[in-house]
Amino acid sequence: MGGMRMATLAETEGDAQAQVGAAQPYPPERQGWYAVGILALTTTFATLDQSILGLLIQQIIDDFSLTDTQASLLLGPAFAFVYALVGIPLSPLIDRWVRTRLLVIGVTVWSLATAACGLAMNFVQLLLMRMLVGAGEAVNSPSAYSILSDYFPREKLPKAVYGMQVGAVAGNGLALLLGGAMIYIIGSIGTPTLPFVGELRPWQTVLLAVGLPGLLIALLLTTLKEPPRRTFKAQVSQVPVLGAIRYMGLHLAVFGPLFIGLALGALDAGGRAWAAPFFQRTYGWEASTYGIVAGVVAIIAMLGGLLTGVKWVDYLQARGLVDAPFRVIVYTRALNIPFAIAMPLMPTGELAMACFAAYFVLVGMTGPMLNAVLLIVTPNQIRGQVMALYLFIFIVIGQGLAPVITGATTDYLFTSPEDLRWSILLLHAIFLPAALLVTLIGWKPYREEVERLAAEEAADGR
């Protein structure tokens, strides 16, 4: 009964917000950009807590005597599958309840879980805590994107998404830069000793240090205002999740290529998850060296990509191209292929890092637009659910399945840990061209759908 009352309350609050939002202009722009800043900071810590394990994984492999396949379970499924298991059932709540409250709860859970990873004394304990990190982060991105779509009109949404994605760039960069610096410092001064736990390993100290500050972000999120929900005309079933799937099925030409292209591109993410071990095994880099160098490169390159991407979209929109965000996806995916394939073939770590830098620039342009184009064509009534399903694909395949495929390919196809480079190369060569081809199929249907929505808004005088 309590669950039914909760659902009823959430539905009532969401319906009331939608009615108010339909009758009001968008919130003041300063409120919107304040939300972008807060959500970017939240995304920074979410990405930091997701990504930090990739830098530390070789130490964990050594300490717990793990195979690459076991390690890939920590890098991927422990986080990703629980993220999906929790995220999909909670997605209707995002479309009906107060999203800022969900964010506060989620940040608190994943921050404490990341810190608890630093207290794990064996593989099973670490696996369980990573699962809890995934559970906490399940509501973050769908809620954040849904909030942004109610703060900004369609033509300004790509820029807002780019702004929020600065947090993802910062999180990825800090995971490498801060993690690498901390490994170096801990190696110089030693690790602390805690009551009932004993002396911590270096990687445990890093996880504790990056997890606990997230509680301050949870407090900061309480200052974020919940925007009124806005809708556009759409016949959408109210059945949770299934209604969203049915709507996408009726518009398969638009949504199908977006989801399939994301799935194929996400399979390439296994190479990123194994980047630190790749540089250690192939070029003899220390984890601290890789972390500091890759952190600086990632921050500079991806921020450059974000800035270039938003300027590119603005330029294309100024020329009257309603499909500007989609064009950027197509162009950057095409440009990314040669750099991704060349990276594991480079004779030196420096040249491989140069290819990695080009890769980061292009990912910085592509990633935000993948989310923006989906928000643009999705009705508010199901936006949280559709984003949860979309991120389900990225998380489960990109962070869950792709690292396992990479690790298992190294273990069972090439058989030697030193052959990790060939596993990465194989995934790049197969999945990136396939993702580009599917994306091209969806280009025209997306443009036609945006034109249809714009015509409807013009007819309604909005």
C-alpha positions as semicolon CSV with decimal commas, in nm:
position;residue;x (nm);y (nm);z (nm)
1;M;0,000;0,000;0,000
2;G;0,285;0,236;0,083
3;G;0,435;0,176;-0,262
4;M;0,098;0,250;-0,427
5;R;0,062;0,575;-0,232
6;M;0,416;0,673;-0,332
7;A;0,340;0,608;-0,699
8;T;0,014;0,804;-0,676
9;L;0,186;1,098;-0,508
10;A;0,465;1,094;-0,766
11;E;0,215;1,082;-1,054
12;T;0,011;1,367;-0,905
13;E;0,318;1,587;-0,855
14;G;0,441;1,514;-1,208
15;D;0,100;1,584;-1,366
16;A;0,072;1,913;-1,178
17;Q;0,420;2,018;-1,289
18;A;0,338;1,933;-1,652
19;Q;0,021;2,141;-1,646
20;V;0,201;2,440;-1,494
21;G;0,493;2,403;-1,733
22;A;0,271;2,399;-2,039
23;A;0,124;2,736;-1,936
24;Q;0,449;2,914;-1,852
25;P;0,754;3,033;-2,044
26;Y;1,084;2,864;-1,975
27;P;1,250;2,959;-1,642
28;P;1,490;3,257;-1,643
29;E;1,810;3,175;-1,828
30;R;2,025;3,243;-1,522
31;Q;1,837;2,967;-1,336
32;G;1,899;2,735;-1,628
33;W;2,272;2,799;-1,634
34;Y;2,292;2,764;-1,256
35;A;2,133;2,421;-1,302
36;V;2,387;2,340;-1,574
37;G;2,669;2,428;-1,333
38;I;2,533;2,219;-1,046
39;L;2,458;1,923;-1,272
40;A;2,803;1,949;-1,432
41;L;2,960;1,927;-1,086
42;T;2,739;1,630;-1,000
43;T;2,840;1,463;-1,326
44;T;3,206;1,528;-1,243
45;F;3,183;1,320;-0,927
46;A;2,967;1,054;-1,092
47;T;3,221;1,010;-1,372
48;L;3,513;1,025;-1,129
49;D;3,367;0,745;-0,918
50;Q;3,290;0,539;-1,230
51;S;3,628;0,584;-1,397
52;I;3,877;0,577;-1,111
53;L;3,883;0,197;-1,097
54;G;4,026;0,177;-1,449
55;L;4,343;0,351;-1,333
56;L;4,372;0,131;-1,024
57;I;4,281;-0,201;-1,180
58;Q;4,635;-0,328;-1,238
59;Q;4,715;-0,280;-0,868
60;I;4,395;-0,464;-0,776
61;I;4,483;-0,746;-1,016
62;D;4,820;-0,782;-0,847
63;D;4,685;-0,760;-0,490
64;F;4,396;-1,003;-0,539
65;S;4,569;-1,226;-0,803
66;L;4,291;-1,176;-1,057
67;T;4,272;-1,278;-1,422
68;D;4,185;-1,015;-1,683
69;T;3,838;-1,167;-1,709
70;Q;3,780;-1,131;-1,333
71;A;3,913;-0,776;-1,341
72;S;3,676;-0,693;-1,625
73;L;3,385;-0,789;-1,400
74;L;3,491;-0,510;-1,165
75;L;3,539;-0,265;-1,450
76;G;3,208;-0,348;-1,615
77;P;2,924;-0,574;-1,499
78;A;2,956;-0,504;-1,125
79;F;2,863;-0,143;-1,198
80;A;2,673;-0,160;-1,524
81;F;2,428;-0,445;-1,474
82;V;2,310;-0,316;-1,137
83;Y;2,286;0,033;-1,288
84;A;2,047;-0,110;-1,545
85;L;1,861;-0,330;-1,297
86;V;1,784;-0,028;-1,078
87;G;1,768;0,243;-1,346
88;I;1,493;0,098;-1,566
89;P;1,240;0,036;-1,284
90;L;1,310;0,381;-1,136
91;S;1,281;0,565;-1,468
92;P;0,900;0,619;-1,446
93;L;0,962;0,791;-1,113
94;I;1,189;1,038;-1,291
95;D;0,897;1,134;-1,517
96;R;0,654;1,173;-1,225
97;W;0,836;1,273;-0,906
98;V;1,070;1,556;-0,805
99;R;1,393;1,487;-0,991
100;T;1,616;1,698;-0,766
101;R;1,523;1,479;-0,468
102;L;1,615;1,166;-0,662
103;L;1,954;1,319;-0,741
104;V;2,026;1,394;-0,376
105;I;1,949;1,033;-0,279
106;G;2,153;0,891;-0,566
107;V;2,464;1,102;-0,497
108;T;2,458;1,006;-0,130
109;V;2,437;0,634;-0,208
110;W;2,709;0,619;-0,472
111;S;2,952;0,841;-0,276
112;L;2,929;0,622;0,033
113;A;2,960;0,310;-0,182
114;T;3,276;0,440;-0,354
115;A;3,432;0,511;-0,016
116;A;3,331;0,161;0,098
117;C;3,516;0,018;-0,205
118;G;3,828;0,155;-0,038
119;L;3,764;-0,069;0,261
120;A;3,719;-0,389;0,059
121;M;3,956;-0,665;0,166
122;N;3,883;-0,916;-0,110
123;F;3,741;-0,951;-0,459
124;V;3,384;-1,033;-0,347
125;Q;3,359;-0,730;-0,116
126;L;3,487;-0,498;-0,387
127;L;3,243;-0,651;-0,638
128;L;2,947;-0,590;-0,405
129;M;3,043;-0,228;-0,336
130;R;3,085;-0,156;-0,707
131;M;2,735;-0,291;-0,754
132;L;2,609;-0,039;-0,498
133;V;2,788;0,243;-0,684
134;G;2,594;0,142;-0,995
135;A;2,266;0,142;-0,801
136;G;2,327;0,495;-0,673
137;E;2,425;0,636;-1,011
138;A;2,127;0,484;-1,193
139;V;1,908;0,794;-1,146
140;N;2,175;1,055;-1,211
141;S;2,199;1,104;-1,587
142;P;1,832;1,043;-1,679
143;S;1,722;1,290;-1,409
144;A;1,982;1,550;-1,507
145;Y;1,898;1,541;-1,878
146;S;1,526;1,555;-1,803
147;I;1,580;1,864;-1,585
148;L;1,781;2,040;-1,856
149;S;1,513;1,975;-2,119
150;D;1,266;2,171;-1,903
151;Y;1,504;2,462;-1,848
152;F;1,597;2,526;-2,215
153;P;1,409;2,540;-2,547
154;R;1,505;2,298;-2,823
155;E;1,746;2,530;-3,006
156;K;1,943;2,603;-2,687
157;L;1,944;2,248;-2,552
158;P;2,263;2,130;-2,731
159;K;2,463;2,412;-2,569
160;A;2,319;2,328;-2,226
161;V;2,403;1,959;-2,272
162;Y;2,756;2,052;-2,374
163;G;2,780;2,263;-2,058
164;M;2,675;1,974;-1,838
165;Q;2,915;1,741;-2,018
166;V;3,203;1,954;-1,894
167;G;3,144;1,759;-1,575
168;A;3,199;1,429;-1,754
169;V;3,523;1,563;-1,902
170;A;3,638;1,685;-1,563
171;G;3,545;1,355;-1,402
172;N;3,733;1,146;-1,657
173;G;4,033;1,376;-1,639
174;L;4,035;1,390;-1,259
175;A;4,007;1,012;-1,237
176;L;4,337;0,995;-1,425
177;L;4,511;1,310;-1,305
178;L;4,406;1,305;-0,940
179;G;4,437;0,928;-0,921
180;G;4,783;0,929;-1,074
181;A;4,900;1,210;-0,845
182;M;4,763;1,033;-0,538
183;I;4,931;0,705;-0,633
184;Y;5,262;0,892;-0,663
185;I;5,214;1,074;-0,330
186;I;5,103;0,761;-0,147
187;G;5,405;0,577;-0,286
188;S;5,626;0,847;-0,134
189;I;5,465;0,892;0,210
190;G;5,294;0,559;0,267
191;T;4,933;0,464;0,332
192;P;4,723;0,532;0,646
193;T;4,624;0,269;0,900
194;L;4,260;0,255;1,009
195;P;4,107;0,089;1,318
196;F;3,963;-0,259;1,251
197;V;4,093;-0,243;0,893
198;G;4,468;-0,209;0,927
199;E;4,703;-0,049;0,678
200;L;4,531;0,042;0,354
201;R;4,667;-0,042;0,013
202;P;4,737;0,258;-0,216
203;W;4,433;0,193;-0,435
204;Q;4,209;0,170;-0,126
205;T;4,328;0,510;-0,006
206;V;4,247;0,663;-0,346
207;L;3,892;0,523;-0,343
208;L;3,825;0,657;0,005
209;A;3,957;0,999;-0,092
210;V;3,741;1,033;-0,405
211;G;3,422;0,891;-0,256
212;L;3,357;1,094;0,057
213;P;3,360;1,447;-0,098
214;G;3,052;1,349;-0,298
215;L;2,843;1,401;0,015
216;L;2,907;1,775;-0,020
217;I;2,760;1,760;-0,371
218;A;2,445;1,605;-0,229
219;L;2,407;1,908;-0,002
220;L;2,467;2,146;-0,291
221;L;2,194;1,976;-0,498
222;T;1,935;2,082;-0,240
223;T;1,972;2,439;-0,374
224;L;1,863;2,335;-0,726
225;K;1,505;2,430;-0,822
226;E;1,282;2,173;-0,988
227;P;1,166;2,327;-1,323
228;P;0,805;2,294;-1,443
229;R;0,767;2,006;-1,685
230;R;0,694;2,097;-2,046
231;T;0,530;1,875;-2,306
232;F;0,473;1,864;-2,681
233;K;0,184;1,690;-2,853
234;A;0,228;1,313;-2,849
235;Q;0,011;1,009;-2,796
236;V;0,201;0,834;-2,519
237;S;0,082;0,536;-2,318
238;Q;0,098;0,585;-1,941
239;V;0,211;0,226;-1,879
240;P;0,558;0,259;-1,718
241;V;0,852;0,167;-1,944
242;L;0,634;-0,031;-2,187
243;G;0,462;0,292;-2,293
244;A;0,800;0,447;-2,372
245;I;0,908;0,139;-2,566
246;R;0,581;0,139;-2,760
247;Y;0,626;0,507;-2,854
248;M;0,979;0,440;-2,979
249;G;0,851;0,140;-3,173
250;L;0,600;0,362;-3,351
251;H;0,887;0,597;-3,440
252;L;1,144;0,324;-3,507
253;A;1,305;0,503;-3,803
254;V;1,408;0,783;-3,566
255;F;1,491;0,594;-3,247
256;G;1,622;0,267;-3,392
257;P;1,943;0,404;-3,549
258;L;2,011;0,616;-3,238
259;F;1,993;0,312;-3,008
260;I;2,167;0,063;-3,238
261;G;2,439;0,312;-3,330
262;L;2,499;0,380;-2,962
263;A;2,520;0,008;-2,887
264;L;2,777;-0,052;-3,159
265;G;2,980;0,253;-3,060
266;A;2,965;0,154;-2,694
267;L;3,135;-0,177;-2,768
268;D;3,442;0,032;-2,851
269;A;3,450;0,158;-2,492
270;G;3,631;-0,154;-2,377
271;G;3,952;-0,005;-2,514
272;R;3,914;0,301;-2,293
273;A;3,844;0,088;-1,985
274;W;4,168;-0,104;-2,043
275;A;4,376;0,198;-2,143
276;A;4,587;0,212;-1,827
277;P;4,687;-0,158;-1,841
278;F;4,749;-0,116;-2,217
279;F;5,004;0,160;-2,161
280;Q;5,159;-0,032;-1,872
281;R;5,194;-0,360;-2,062
282;T;5,277;-0,224;-2,408
283;Y;5,500;0,074;-2,327
284;G;5,608;0,007;-1,968
285;W;5,442;0,318;-1,824
286;E;5,379;0,332;-1,450
287;A;5,017;0,379;-1,342
288;S;5,102;0,716;-1,188
289;T;5,273;0,832;-1,510
290;Y;4,983;0,723;-1,727
291;G;4,729;0,880;-1,491
292;I;4,893;1,222;-1,483
293;V;4,970;1,237;-1,857
294;A;4,635;1,094;-1,969
295;G;4,450;1,314;-1,719
296;V;4,602;1,634;-1,857
297;V;4,550;1,518;-2,216
298;A;4,189;1,415;-2,151
299;I;4,092;1,741;-1,984
300;I;4,253;1,963;-2,248
301;A;4,145;1,754;-2,547
302;M;3,786;1,689;-2,438
303;L;3,729;2,047;-2,328
304;G;3,860;2,150;-2,669
305;G;3,618;1,903;-2,823
306;L;3,326;2,041;-2,621
307;L;3,406;2,399;-2,719
308;T;3,457;2,308;-3,085
309;G;3,140;2,100;-3,090
310;V;2,914;2,371;-2,951
311;K;3,061;2,629;-3,192
312;W;3,010;2,385;-3,479
313;V;2,645;2,327;-3,386
314;D;2,586;2,704;-3,353
315;Y;2,742;2,758;-3,697
316;L;2,526;2,491;-3,859
317;Q;2,211;2,616;-3,687
318;A;2,285;2,971;-3,804
319;R;2,278;2,833;-4,158
320;G;1,925;2,703;-4,095
321;L;2,015;2,334;-4,057
322;V;1,766;2,182;-3,811
323;D;1,967;1,860;-3,798
324;A;2,287;2,036;-3,684
325;P;2,347;1,815;-3,375
326;F;2,301;1,499;-3,581
327;R;2,544;1,623;-3,846
328;V;2,811;1,672;-3,580
329;I;2,762;1,311;-3,468
330;V;2,807;1,180;-3,822
331;Y;3,113;1,392;-3,899
332;T;3,295;1,321;-3,572
333;R;3,226;0,947;-3,584
334;A;3,379;0,934;-3,930
335;L;3,686;1,133;-3,821
336;N;3,735;0,919;-3,511
337;I;3,788;0,587;-3,688
338;P;4,146;0,633;-3,818
339;F;4,276;0,770;-3,487
340;A;4,115;0,490;-3,285
341;I;4,261;0,222;-3,511
342;A;4,606;0,382;-3,519
343;M;4,639;0,422;-3,141
344;P;4,721;0,058;-3,043
345;L;4,956;0,027;-3,344
346;M;5,188;0,311;-3,240
347;P;5,552;0,217;-3,170
348;T;5,586;0,449;-2,869
349;G;5,364;0,553;-2,582
350;E;5,396;0,919;-2,679
351;L;5,257;0,857;-3,028
352;A;4,980;0,640;-2,887
353;M;4,890;0,921;-2,647
354;A;4,880;1,167;-2,939
355;C;4,622;0,944;-3,111
356;F;4,439;0,920;-2,781
357;A;4,428;1,300;-2,765
358;A;4,264;1,321;-3,109
359;Y;4,021;1,051;-2,998
360;F;3,931;1,255;-2,686
361;V;3,871;1,570;-2,893
362;L;3,623;1,387;-3,116
363;V;3,451;1,207;-2,827
364;G;3,410;1,548;-2,664
365;M;3,214;1,661;-2,969
366;T;3,013;1,341;-3,021
367;G;2,903;1,241;-2,672
368;P;2,689;1,542;-2,575
369;M;2,511;1,543;-2,910
370;L;2,406;1,180;-2,875
371;N;2,209;1,287;-2,568
372;A;2,087;1,616;-2,713
373;V;1,935;1,466;-3,028
374;L;1,742;1,214;-2,819
375;L;1,607;1,480;-2,584
376;I;1,497;1,692;-2,881
377;V;1,268;1,423;-3,028
378;T;1,137;1,263;-2,705
379;P;0,811;1,374;-2,535
380;N;0,852;1,500;-2,179
381;Q;0,605;1,240;-2,053
382;I;0,857;0,962;-2,118
383;R;1,185;1,153;-2,137
384;G;1,329;1,008;-1,817
385;Q;1,233;0,656;-1,922
386;V;1,375;0,691;-2,274
387;M;1,700;0,838;-2,140
388;A;1,722;0,555;-1,887
389;L;1,676;0,300;-2,166
390;Y;1,932;0,483;-2,381
391;L;2,183;0,499;-2,097
392;F;2,104;0,135;-2,022
393;I;2,250;0,054;-2,363
394;F;2,559;0,267;-2,305
395;I;2,623;0,147;-1,950
396;V;2,545;-0,222;-1,993
397;I;2,726;-0,256;-2,325
398;G;2,990;0,016;-2,298
399;Q;3,083;-0,024;-1,933
400;G;2,949;-0,372;-1,869
401;L;3,000;-0,587;-2,175
402;A;3,278;-0,412;-2,367
403;P;3,548;-0,444;-2,095
404;V;3,459;-0,813;-2,057
405;I;3,483;-0,870;-2,433
406;T;3,820;-0,695;-2,438
407;G;3,954;-0,890;-2,140
408;A;3,818;-1,223;-2,262
409;T;3,955;-1,163;-2,613
410;T;4,298;-1,109;-2,463
411;D;4,269;-1,421;-2,243
412;Y;4,119;-1,664;-2,491
413;L;4,184;-1,541;-2,845
414;F;4,533;-1,391;-2,820
415;T;4,615;-1,578;-2,492
416;S;4,888;-1,342;-2,368
417;P;4,835;-1,032;-2,145
418;E;5,089;-0,847;-2,364
419;D;4,850;-0,890;-2,660
420;L;4,595;-0,651;-2,509
421;R;4,674;-0,405;-2,789
422;W;4,538;-0,647;-3,051
423;S;4,213;-0,693;-2,859
424;I;4,165;-0,315;-2,852
425;L;4,249;-0,285;-3,223
426;L;4,002;-0,559;-3,315
427;L;3,711;-0,389;-3,139
428;H;3,794;-0,050;-3,294
429;A;3,812;-0,195;-3,645
430;I;3,482;-0,382;-3,620
431;F;3,245;-0,167;-3,419
432;L;3,329;0,195;-3,504
433;P;3,261;0,166;-3,880
434;A;2,941;-0,029;-3,805
435;A;2,823;0,248;-3,568
436;L;2,885;0,510;-3,836
437;L;2,688;0,315;-4,098
438;V;2,383;0,276;-3,872
439;T;2,398;0,645;-3,777
440;L;2,385;0,742;-4,145
441;I;2,063;0,540;-4,185
442;G;1,894;0,749;-3,915
443;W;1,998;1,091;-4,047
444;K;1,701;1,165;-4,276
445;P;1,429;1,034;-4,037
446;Y;1,571;1,247;-3,756
447;R;1,569;1,562;-3,971
448;E;1,209;1,499;-4,078
449;E;1,097;1,446;-3,717
450;V;1,256;1,772;-3,600
451;E;1,090;1,957;-3,888
452;R;0,754;1,805;-3,793
453;L;0,788;1,908;-3,428
454;A;0,894;2,259;-3,523
455;A;0,591;2,292;-3,752
456;E;0,357;2,179;-3,474
457;E;0,504;2,431;-3,231
458;A;0,470;2,710;-3,489
459;A;0,104;2,615;-3,549
460;D;0,035;2,628;-3,174
461;G;0,201;2,970;-3,149
462;R;0,465;2,850;-2,902
